[in-house]
Amino acid sequence: MSDPDDAEARSPFGEAPNGGRLLLTGLFLTGVFLLAIIRWQTMPGTAGQTAALGGWWSEPALAPATALAILIISSAVAVFTARRKPINVPETAMTYLRIGAVSAWMLMAVWLISITGFALAMLIFSGGAALMAGFRGKTFACLCLGTTVAMVLVFRVGFGIWFPRPLLFKHVEFGSTLSGIL
């Protein structure tokens, strides 16, 4: 038995576990601040995005405003519903490591869009995320292809957003039909 006053026995997060309430409160306040300054951080293009074919959903502030609104609402709800329990540091570290890995896959996919094209970048991202989630075999292939097709349809058909021709297709000719799909 260890002495309760022993430094090793004490929680590094204080006596009363707070279920992450401080972190959630910080996320809430950060979200409110960023949403308050979004007007000065984003601006439409020279032609005005709403006049373009994309419509109101292609405004530069829409995606960040939507994400910040979701952050604000979910963190406010989570502050009040978080259970008071001790924090398992190794488990929490692994969770954040997985989140960081998925974020790195997403950043890589965004970087690859200019090189490989949107469809191939989404295929690489969905493949990495599916591998990390533990999918293998036919489920893995169906999930990757289905996600890629859905993302291409959302952006190209739904939003009418087409990306410029990537570097890969400037150096390697796949034919107009295949390069138009990819």
C-alpha positions as CSV (number, residue, x, y, z in Angstrom):
1,M,0.0,0.0,0.0
2,S,1.3,3.4,-0.9
3,D,0.8,6.5,1.2
4,P,-1.9,8.8,-0.1
5,D,0.4,11.7,0.4
6,D,3.0,10.1,-1.8
7,A,3.8,12.2,-4.9
8,E,3.5,9.2,-7.2
9,A,0.0,8.3,-6.0
10,R,-1.4,11.7,-6.7
11,S,-3.2,12.5,-10.0
12,P,-1.3,14.9,-12.2
13,F,-4.7,16.5,-13.0
14,G,-5.6,17.5,-9.5
15,E,-7.7,16.0,-6.8
16,A,-11.1,16.2,-8.4
17,P,-11.2,14.8,-11.9
18,N,-13.1,17.1,-14.2
19,G,-13.8,15.0,-17.2
20,G,-12.1,17.4,-19.5
21,R,-14.3,20.3,-18.6
22,L,-11.4,22.8,-18.7
23,L,-10.4,21.6,-22.2
24,L,-14.0,21.7,-23.4
25,T,-14.4,25.2,-22.0
26,G,-11.3,26.3,-23.8
27,L,-12.6,24.9,-27.0
28,F,-15.9,26.7,-26.5
29,L,-14.2,30.0,-25.9
30,T,-11.8,29.6,-28.8
31,G,-14.7,28.7,-31.1
32,V,-16.7,31.8,-30.0
33,F,-13.6,34.0,-30.5
34,L,-12.8,32.6,-34.0
35,L,-16.5,32.9,-35.1
36,A,-16.5,36.5,-33.9
37,I,-13.5,37.4,-36.1
38,I,-14.5,35.3,-39.1
39,R,-15.7,38.4,-41.0
40,W,-12.2,39.9,-41.1
41,Q,-10.4,36.6,-41.7
42,T,-12.3,35.5,-44.9
43,M,-13.3,37.4,-47.9
44,P,-15.0,36.6,-51.2
45,G,-13.0,36.6,-54.4
46,T,-12.8,39.6,-56.7
47,A,-15.9,38.5,-58.7
48,G,-17.8,37.7,-55.5
49,Q,-18.4,34.1,-54.8
50,T,-22.2,34.3,-54.6
51,A,-22.3,35.5,-58.2
52,A,-20.3,32.5,-59.3
53,L,-21.8,29.2,-60.3
54,G,-21.0,27.7,-56.8
55,G,-23.8,29.7,-55.1
56,W,-23.9,30.6,-51.4
57,W,-22.3,27.4,-50.2
58,S,-19.0,28.2,-51.9
59,E,-18.6,31.4,-49.8
60,P,-15.2,31.3,-48.1
61,A,-16.6,31.8,-44.6
62,L,-19.3,29.1,-44.9
63,A,-17.2,26.0,-44.1
64,P,-15.2,27.5,-41.2
65,A,-18.4,29.1,-39.8
66,T,-20.2,25.7,-40.0
67,A,-17.3,23.9,-38.3
68,L,-17.0,26.6,-35.6
69,A,-20.8,26.4,-34.9
70,I,-20.6,22.7,-34.5
71,L,-17.5,23.1,-32.2
72,I,-19.3,25.7,-30.1
73,I,-22.5,23.7,-29.7
74,S,-20.8,20.3,-29.1
75,S,-18.3,21.7,-26.6
76,A,-21.1,23.5,-24.7
77,V,-23.1,20.4,-24.5
78,A,-20.1,18.3,-23.6
79,V,-19.1,20.6,-20.7
80,F,-22.4,19.9,-19.0
81,T,-22.5,16.2,-19.8
82,A,-18.9,15.2,-19.1
83,R,-18.6,12.7,-16.3
84,R,-16.3,13.2,-13.5
85,K,-13.8,10.3,-13.8
86,P,-10.1,9.9,-13.6
87,I,-8.1,10.4,-16.8
88,N,-6.4,7.3,-18.2
89,V,-3.2,9.0,-19.6
90,P,-2.0,6.1,-21.9
91,E,-5.5,5.6,-23.4
92,T,-5.9,9.3,-23.8
93,A,-2.5,9.6,-25.5
94,M,-3.3,6.8,-27.9
95,T,-6.6,8.5,-28.8
96,Y,-4.9,11.8,-29.6
97,L,-2.2,9.9,-31.5
98,R,-5.0,8.4,-33.7
99,I,-6.6,11.8,-34.2
100,G,-3.2,13.2,-35.2
101,A,-2.6,10.4,-37.7
102,V,-6.0,10.9,-39.4
103,S,-5.3,14.7,-39.4
104,A,-1.9,14.0,-41.0
105,W,-3.6,11.8,-43.7
106,M,-6.1,14.6,-44.4
107,L,-3.3,17.2,-44.7
108,M,-1.4,14.9,-47.1
109,A,-4.6,14.4,-49.2
110,V,-5.0,18.2,-49.5
111,W,-1.4,18.5,-50.5
112,L,-1.7,15.7,-53.0
113,I,-4.8,17.3,-54.8
114,S,-2.5,19.5,-56.9
115,I,-0.2,16.6,-57.7
116,T,-2.6,13.6,-58.2
117,G,-6.0,15.2,-58.6
118,F,-9.0,15.3,-56.3
119,A,-10.2,11.7,-56.8
120,L,-6.8,10.0,-56.3
121,A,-6.1,12.2,-53.3
122,M,-9.4,11.2,-51.8
123,L,-8.8,7.5,-52.6
124,I,-5.4,7.7,-50.8
125,F,-7.0,9.5,-47.8
126,S,-9.9,7.1,-47.5
127,G,-7.5,4.2,-47.8
128,G,-5.3,5.4,-45.0
129,A,-8.3,6.2,-42.8
130,A,-9.9,2.8,-43.5
131,L,-6.6,1.0,-42.7
132,M,-6.3,2.8,-39.4
133,A,-9.9,1.9,-38.6
134,G,-9.0,-1.8,-39.2
135,F,-10.8,-2.5,-42.4
136,R,-9.3,-5.1,-44.7
137,G,-10.3,-7.1,-47.8
138,K,-13.5,-6.5,-49.7
139,T,-14.9,-4.1,-47.1
140,F,-11.7,-2.0,-47.3
141,A,-11.9,-1.8,-51.1
142,C,-15.7,-1.0,-51.1
143,L,-15.3,1.6,-48.4
144,C,-12.4,3.4,-50.2
145,L,-14.1,3.4,-53.6
146,G,-17.5,4.3,-52.2
147,T,-16.1,7.2,-50.2
148,T,-14.1,8.5,-53.1
149,V,-17.0,8.3,-55.5
150,A,-19.3,10.1,-53.0
151,M,-16.7,12.9,-52.4
152,V,-16.2,13.4,-56.1
153,L,-20.0,13.6,-56.7
154,V,-20.5,16.0,-53.8
155,F,-17.9,18.4,-55.0
156,R,-18.3,18.1,-58.8
157,V,-22.0,17.5,-59.2
158,G,-23.4,18.9,-55.9
159,F,-21.2,22.0,-55.5
160,G,-20.0,22.3,-59.1
161,I,-16.4,22.7,-58.0
162,W,-13.8,21.4,-60.4
163,F,-10.1,21.5,-59.5
164,P,-7.4,22.6,-62.0
165,R,-5.6,19.9,-63.9
166,P,-3.1,18.2,-61.6
167,L,0.6,17.9,-62.3
168,L,0.3,14.1,-62.8
169,F,-2.0,14.6,-65.8
170,K,0.3,17.3,-67.3
171,H,3.1,14.8,-67.5
172,V,1.2,11.5,-68.1
173,E,-1.7,11.4,-70.6
174,F,-4.5,9.1,-69.4
175,G,-7.0,10.1,-72.1
176,S,-9.6,12.8,-71.7
177,T,-12.2,10.6,-70.2
178,L,-10.1,9.0,-67.5
179,S,-8.3,12.2,-66.6
180,G,-11.7,14.0,-66.4
181,I,-12.9,11.4,-63.9
182,L,-9.8,11.5,-61.8
